[in-house]
Amino acid sequence: MRPRPIAIVNGITALVETLIAVAVGFGLGLSGEEVALVMAAVIAAANVVKTWIGQPQVTPTSDPRDDDGRELVALEAG
């Protein structure tokens, strides 16, 4: 199976959000606004990490190139 770094970061983000919600449910003592701010910060940080990790892992279809900058060309089928 191919590595899925973006899926891993998404899973970690969902876990952190869930843990925050559980902590608040058990009486962490945060207001609704504070919970919203913490969740927004977690999501923003996760998006930065996904971009940082994911960008080098994908090949753009508009201008595909290898790691050395050489153009990638599709092979003819058949």
HULINVEN-V547742 format. One record per helix or strand of 2 or more residues. SS is the DSSP state (hx for helix, st for strand). FROM is the first residue (numbers start at 1). TO is the last residue. If there is no record, write none. Layout:
SS/FROM/TO ; SS/FROM/TO
This chain:
hx/5/25 ; hx/32/57
